[in-house]
Amino acid sequence: MAQLTCGYRNSSDRMVIVRCIGPDEFFLERVVFPFELLSFLAPPESIVQIWTHSLGGAELRESIEVEDLCVDLSGLESASEPAAPAAMADSAGMALDWQQAS
């Protein structure tokens, strides 16, 4: 199954739970701390849900299509070795769009 390289940065000041639900029973769930960056692989047509907790319990904060979190690594990879997720900024220090906190 082909998978997309994706990234999500928690720009809030609260911990969130990221759930990625995809075709063929694909499921990924991770806790992401404030200002932390999560890099992950997911199949196309997956949905990413961002959950948080409030006084009333679990609360769905955001639902995002995985294609909107996709990272294009074509310019950062060499032909023989893929780039590591931690090294996704170019040599001039410019961050990719999904790495910039909003």
N, C-alpha and C positions, 0 to 999 in steps of 0.2 A: 504494500500500500504506500503510495507516494505521500510524503508529509511536507508541510511548510515549516520553515523556521520562523518563529514568532517571538515577540517580546512585549511585556507589559510592565510599566512602571507605576507603582502605587504612589500617586502624588498627594494622597491625603495624609492626615496626621493620625490615622487609625489603622490598625491591622485589618486586612481584608482576606477573604477566601476566594481564590480564583478556581472556578470549575470550568473545564473544557469538555463539552459533550459532543461526540461526533458519530459518524456512521460506523457500522460494523462493531457496535458495542464499545467504541473508544471512549474512555473516561480518564480525566486527569484532574486532580484536586490538590491545590497547594495553598499554604498560608503565606501571605506576602506582607511583610512589615512596612511601616511608613517609609517612603522614599526608596524602597528596595526595588531592584529590577529583576524580573523573572523572565528567563529565556526558556523556551520549550518548543517541542515539535508537535504538530497536530495535523490531522488529515484535512484536506479542503472540505468546505461545507460544514465545518464544525461551528458551534456557538460557544462563546466564552461568556460566562456569567460572573459578575463581581458581587460578592455577598459581604455584608457587614452585620454587626450585632448592635441592637439598640435596646432600650428598656423593654420594648414589646417582643423581643426575640430576634431571630434571623430576618434580615431584610435584603431583598434584591436591589442593589444600587444601580447596576448597569448590565446590559446585555449587548455583546459586540460580536459581529461576524469575524471569524478567524482571519479572513482575508484583509481586514482592516488593521490587524496587528502583525501582518506579514513583514518580514525583514528581507530586503533584497541583498543577498550576500555575493552576487555575481562580481561586483567590483572589488570585493575584499578577499576573495579566495585566489590562491594560486592553483595552477592546473593539477598539482600533485597533492596538495594538503589543504583541507578546508580551514577557514579562520575559526579561532576559538570564540565562543560567545562573549567572553569577558573582554575581548579585544575588538570591539565593534565600532571604535571611533577611528577616524583617519589620522594620518601622521601629523596633520596641522592642528589636531585637538578638537575638530568639529564633531559634535555628536549627531547621530542619526535622529530623524524626526521622533521616533518612539522613545528615545532616550532622554528627551528634554521634558522636564517636569512642567506640567501646565498649571 
